[in-house]
Amino acid sequence: MRLDGLRLAFGTLTVLPTPAPQRVDRITAGGAMLLAPVAGVVIGGLAAAVVAAVQALQPGADLLAAVLGVIALAVLSGALHLDGLADTADGFGSRRDRETKLRIMKQSDIGPFGVVTIAAVLLIDVAALTTCAQAGFGWQAVLVATVASRLTLPWSCRVGVPSARPDGLGAMVAATVRPYAAVLVTLAALALLLALTWLTTDGTTLPTNSSSWRPLVGTSFAVLLAVVLALTTAHQTTKSLGGITGDTLGATVELAVPLALLTTALAL
């Protein structure tokens, strides 16, 4: 069952070749949402490797490293969450009634709100990641942001959060994660990220005027604010749409990435 959940997480949240799960039901879907941070570790690690490789080949090319890192992350996730972000922005940007918002979000085209929102998010991603790279915390920052953003999924799909539609991805995953399980996964992810931050930030990676505790603070707040964002967006979508959808889940993930990168950049 856990293996099926892991396969579904990778098959849904990444473009990496993954065997199809033998069983797909709400239990498996809940497991997939709970294991979403694991998928975040893998694709975040690959994006981090891109950033590190660019900086190793061309020291000082922090902007180039950030751009390629952000592109790598979008490609590895199949731009799935960006699509959800655009649809959600168009729906909420219309300021119409619930049914109209859901209808707009289901359309395949992207409107002006979606275009502007995607552009703004990607620009913030690149700018914040560039700042982190200049401070010697580039590849770590993209990994932290990726894992933190995927932590929004178990919190958005916790018991008590309904689906806005009777079908679709939202209906499959809504209310499938126990709150205590979301807490345990969050604590495990936070411990992993703090250990990574502690082991990779020293005098060889950070400027001499940087305090060693700042990356730890940035990492902690990146995870905390991702959870707060998930709770906030789940409440707002339930209030406006009657629950979550696949698009709102993707939008929450994409909003958590720049939030985590900004938090980290400002802490360094």
C-alpha positions as CSV (number, residue, x, y, z in Angstrom):
1,M,0.0,0.0,0.0
2,R,2.8,2.4,0.9
3,L,4.7,1.4,-2.3
4,D,1.6,2.2,-4.3
5,G,1.3,5.6,-2.6
6,L,5.0,6.3,-3.4
7,R,4.5,5.3,-7.0
8,L,1.4,7.5,-7.3
9,A,3.3,10.4,-5.7
10,F,6.1,10.2,-8.2
11,G,3.8,9.4,-11.1
12,T,1.5,12.4,-10.4
13,L,4.0,15.0,-9.1
14,T,7.0,14.3,-11.3
15,V,7.9,13.4,-14.9
16,L,10.3,10.7,-13.7
17,P,9.6,7.2,-15.1
18,T,7.7,5.4,-12.4
19,P,5.9,2.0,-12.4
20,A,2.1,2.4,-12.2
21,P,0.6,1.6,-8.8
22,Q,-1.2,-1.7,-8.6
23,R,-4.1,-0.1,-6.7
24,V,-5.5,3.4,-6.9
25,D,-8.1,4.5,-4.4
26,R,-8.5,7.1,-1.8
27,I,-6.2,5.3,0.6
28,T,-3.5,5.1,-2.0
29,A,-4.1,8.8,-2.9
30,G,-3.8,9.8,0.8
31,G,-0.5,7.9,1.0
32,A,0.7,9.7,-2.2
33,M,-0.1,13.1,-0.6
34,L,1.6,12.1,2.6
35,L,4.7,11.0,0.6
36,A,4.8,14.1,-1.6
37,P,7.8,15.5,0.2
38,V,9.8,12.4,-0.8
39,A,9.1,13.2,-4.4
40,G,10.2,16.8,-3.5
41,V,13.5,15.5,-2.1
42,V,14.3,13.7,-5.4
43,I,13.3,16.4,-7.9
44,G,14.6,19.1,-5.6
45,G,17.9,17.3,-5.4
46,L,18.1,17.1,-9.1
47,A,17.4,20.8,-9.4
48,A,20.0,21.5,-6.7
49,A,22.5,19.5,-8.7
50,V,21.9,21.8,-11.7
51,V,22.5,24.8,-9.6
52,A,25.7,23.3,-8.0
53,A,27.0,22.2,-11.4
54,V,26.6,25.7,-13.0
55,Q,28.3,27.3,-10.0
56,A,31.2,24.8,-10.2
57,L,31.7,25.3,-13.9
58,Q,31.3,29.0,-13.8
59,P,31.8,30.6,-10.4
60,G,30.0,33.8,-10.1
61,A,27.3,32.9,-12.6
62,D,24.6,33.0,-9.8
63,L,21.8,34.4,-12.0
64,L,22.4,31.7,-14.6
65,A,22.5,29.0,-11.9
66,A,19.2,30.3,-10.5
67,V,17.5,30.5,-13.9
68,L,18.5,26.9,-14.8
69,G,17.6,25.6,-11.4
70,V,14.1,27.1,-11.6
71,I,13.6,25.7,-15.1
72,A,14.9,22.3,-14.0
73,L,12.3,22.2,-11.2
74,A,9.5,23.2,-13.6
75,V,10.5,20.6,-16.1
76,L,10.9,17.8,-13.5
77,S,7.4,18.5,-12.1
78,G,6.0,18.6,-15.6
79,A,4.9,22.2,-15.1
80,L,1.8,20.6,-13.5
81,H,1.7,23.0,-10.6
82,L,2.3,26.0,-12.7
83,D,-0.8,25.1,-14.8
84,G,-2.8,24.8,-11.6
85,L,-1.5,28.2,-10.4
86,A,-2.6,29.8,-13.7
87,D,-6.1,28.2,-13.6
88,T,-6.6,29.2,-10.0
89,A,-5.4,32.8,-10.6
90,D,-7.9,33.1,-13.5
91,G,-10.7,31.6,-11.5
92,F,-10.2,33.8,-8.4
93,G,-9.2,36.8,-10.5
94,S,-12.6,36.8,-12.2
95,R,-14.3,37.6,-8.8
96,R,-17.4,35.7,-9.9
97,D,-19.6,33.2,-8.1
98,R,-18.5,29.7,-7.1
99,E,-19.8,27.9,-10.2
100,T,-18.2,30.4,-12.6
101,K,-14.9,30.2,-10.9
102,L,-14.9,26.4,-11.1
103,R,-15.9,26.6,-14.8
104,I,-13.1,29.1,-15.6
105,M,-10.5,26.9,-13.7
106,K,-11.6,23.9,-15.7
107,Q,-10.9,25.5,-19.1
108,S,-7.7,24.7,-20.8
109,D,-6.7,28.2,-21.9
110,I,-4.8,30.6,-19.7
111,G,-6.1,34.1,-19.1
112,P,-4.3,37.4,-18.2
113,F,-4.5,36.7,-14.4
114,G,-2.8,33.3,-15.0
115,V,-0.1,34.8,-17.2
116,V,0.8,37.6,-14.8
117,T,0.8,35.2,-11.8
118,I,3.1,32.7,-13.4
119,A,5.5,35.5,-14.5
120,A,5.5,37.0,-11.0
121,V,6.1,33.7,-9.3
122,L,9.0,32.7,-11.6
123,L,10.6,36.1,-11.3
124,I,10.5,35.9,-7.5
125,D,11.9,32.4,-7.7
126,V,14.8,33.4,-9.8
127,A,15.5,36.6,-7.9
128,A,15.4,35.0,-4.4
129,L,17.4,31.9,-5.5
130,T,20.0,34.3,-7.0
131,T,20.3,36.0,-3.7
132,C,20.7,32.7,-1.9
133,A,23.4,31.6,-4.4
134,Q,25.3,34.8,-3.9
135,A,25.3,34.0,-0.2
136,G,26.7,30.5,-0.7
137,F,23.4,28.8,-0.1
138,G,22.1,28.2,-3.6
139,W,21.7,24.5,-4.2
140,Q,20.6,24.1,-0.6
141,A,17.9,26.7,-0.9
142,V,16.3,25.2,-4.0
143,L,16.2,21.8,-2.2
144,V,14.7,23.3,0.9
145,A,12.0,25.2,-1.1
146,T,11.1,22.1,-3.1
147,V,10.6,19.9,-0.1
148,A,8.8,22.7,1.9
149,S,6.4,23.3,-1.0
150,R,5.5,19.7,-1.3
151,L,4.7,19.6,2.4
152,T,1.7,21.8,1.6
153,L,0.0,18.8,0.0
154,P,-0.6,16.6,3.1
155,W,-1.8,19.7,5.0
156,S,-4.2,20.7,2.2
157,C,-5.6,17.2,2.0
158,R,-6.0,16.6,5.7
159,V,-9.2,15.3,7.2
160,G,-11.9,18.0,7.4
161,V,-11.0,19.7,4.1
162,P,-13.6,18.8,1.4
163,S,-13.4,18.6,-2.3
164,A,-15.0,21.4,-4.4
165,R,-16.1,18.9,-7.1
166,P,-17.5,15.4,-6.9
167,D,-14.8,14.1,-9.3
168,G,-11.3,14.9,-10.3
169,L,-8.0,14.9,-8.4
170,G,-9.4,17.0,-5.6
171,A,-12.2,14.5,-4.9
172,M,-9.6,11.7,-4.8
173,V,-7.3,13.2,-2.3
174,A,-9.5,15.5,-0.2
175,A,-9.7,14.6,3.5
176,T,-7.4,11.6,3.1
177,V,-4.6,12.6,5.5
178,R,-4.8,12.5,9.2
179,P,-3.6,15.7,10.9
180,Y,-1.2,13.7,13.1
181,A,0.4,12.1,10.0
182,A,0.9,15.5,8.4
183,V,2.6,16.7,11.6
184,L,4.9,13.6,11.7
185,V,5.9,14.1,8.0
186,T,6.5,17.8,8.6
187,L,8.8,17.1,11.6
188,A,10.7,14.5,9.6
189,A,11.2,16.8,6.7
190,L,12.2,19.7,8.9
191,A,14.8,17.4,10.7
192,L,16.2,16.3,7.4
193,L,16.5,19.8,6.0
194,L,18.0,21.2,9.2
195,A,20.6,18.4,9.2
196,L,21.4,19.2,5.5
197,T,21.7,22.9,6.3
198,W,23.9,22.3,9.3
199,L,26.2,19.9,7.5
200,T,26.7,22.1,4.4
201,T,27.0,25.6,5.8
202,D,30.4,26.5,7.1
203,G,33.2,28.9,6.4
204,T,33.8,27.3,3.0
205,T,30.3,27.9,1.7
206,L,29.2,31.1,3.4
207,P,30.8,34.5,3.4
208,T,32.8,35.3,6.6
209,N,30.3,37.9,7.6
210,S,27.4,35.4,7.6
211,S,26.3,33.9,10.8
212,S,26.0,30.1,10.8
213,W,22.6,30.1,12.4
214,R,20.9,32.2,9.7
215,P,20.5,29.4,7.2
216,L,19.0,27.3,10.0
217,V,16.5,30.0,10.8
218,G,15.7,30.5,7.1
219,T,15.1,26.7,6.6
220,S,12.9,26.5,9.7
221,F,10.8,29.4,8.7
222,A,10.5,28.2,5.1
223,V,8.9,25.0,6.4
224,L,6.7,26.7,8.9
225,L,5.4,29.3,6.4
226,A,4.7,26.6,3.9
227,V,2.4,24.9,6.4
228,V,0.8,28.2,7.3
229,L,0.2,28.8,3.6
230,A,-1.4,25.4,3.1
231,L,-3.7,26.0,6.0
232,T,-4.6,29.5,4.7
233,T,-5.3,28.5,1.1
234,A,-7.3,25.4,2.2
235,H,-9.5,27.6,4.3
236,Q,-9.9,30.2,1.6
237,T,-10.7,27.7,-1.2
238,T,-13.2,26.0,1.1
239,K,-14.8,29.3,1.7
240,S,-14.9,30.4,-1.9
241,L,-15.2,27.1,-3.8
242,G,-16.5,24.7,-1.3
243,G,-13.3,22.8,-1.1
244,I,-10.0,22.0,-2.8
245,T,-9.4,21.0,-6.4
246,G,-6.3,19.7,-8.2
247,D,-5.7,23.2,-9.5
248,T,-5.7,24.8,-6.0
249,L,-3.4,22.1,-4.8
250,G,-0.9,22.9,-7.6
251,A,-1.3,26.7,-6.9
252,T,-0.5,26.2,-3.2
253,V,2.7,24.2,-4.1
254,E,3.8,26.9,-6.6
255,L,3.1,29.7,-4.1
256,A,5.1,28.0,-1.4
257,V,8.3,27.8,-3.6
258,P,8.8,31.6,-3.8
259,L,7.7,32.0,-0.2
260,A,10.3,29.5,0.9
261,L,13.0,31.0,-1.3
262,L,12.2,34.6,-0.1
263,T,12.2,33.5,3.5
264,T,15.6,31.9,3.1
265,A,17.1,34.7,1.1
266,L,16.0,37.3,3.7
267,A,17.4,35.2,6.5
268,L,20.9,34.9,5.1
